[in-house]
Amino acid sequence: MDITAKSLEHTYNPRTPFEKRAIYDIDMHIQSGSYTAIIGHTGSGKSTLLLHLNGLLKPTSGSITLGERTIQANEKAKKLQAVRKKVGIVFQFPEHQLFEETVEKDIMFGPMNFGMPEEEARVKARHMAKMVGLPEEVLERSPFDLSGGQMRRAAIAGVLAMEPEVIVLDEPTAGLDPRGRHDIMNMFYQLHMDKGLTTILVTHSMEDAAGYADELIVLHQGTVKLKGKPQEVFASSEKVRETGLRLPETVQFKHAVESKLGIQLEGNPLTMEETVRAIQSFYIKEGGQ
């Protein structure tokens, strides 16, 4: 499902003493099946933009088109349930949204809320639990008896059970240790590939953005500062720093190697493996000359 924003703006509490423009002049296109990261410093407008992606917030100016549905400023948005079924949001700390007496019932809640029969929802819940790596025996347990990582997976399964075409990930690794962070990000990437999901990662983690996304949208002070492929965006080092963000550790390491050794490595490696290959390639080339 394609998503397109045109001159999108949102102002909180308009025409009051508390008026605050959170985002403005947002022009972007997220192609169906792509993996896009929306990155920015705290206060850049990421959260406000995220809430427009399934109609939880509506534009105060401009428009956003979600598939075949356009939500326009100054027009009453009706029947957004279909949009919200197609765009699933995994909020930061999704485990805080768990509330049912068993894990199974929690995963079933969304599909049943959209009209799925109970038995079909139960089969769906078991399938989704397996997909996110939850053992079958936890389905009858209270979600509050699970470990933190299992609670997060249960909450994610509940979103996936609604079979969204787009999944929006709001800081999905917040609060996780390095192993948990790696496991969750790999799980989402596998789901993205297996199901052909349009995946939108909202994050301030440069490593996650560089390691998984096909396209980047960089927000700064409420509007789009940079956009393009990760290699293109992170090649603009000064522009990235102007937004208050740091470069990914691998890019910083590449710059440090080039500065220390007085060399120029080819390309813009974004992972440590790519960086090592770039260094090896340089020395192989130098040795052959």
Beta strands, then each sheet from edge to edge (+ up, - down):
strand 1: 3-12
strand 2: 20-30
strand 3: 35-40
strand 4: 61-66
strand 5: 69-72
strand 6: 87-90
strand 7: 166-170
strand 8: 198-203
strand 9: 215-220
strand 10: 223-228
sheet 1: 2+ 1- 4+ 5-
sheet 2: 6+ 7+ 8+ 3+ 9+ 10-
end
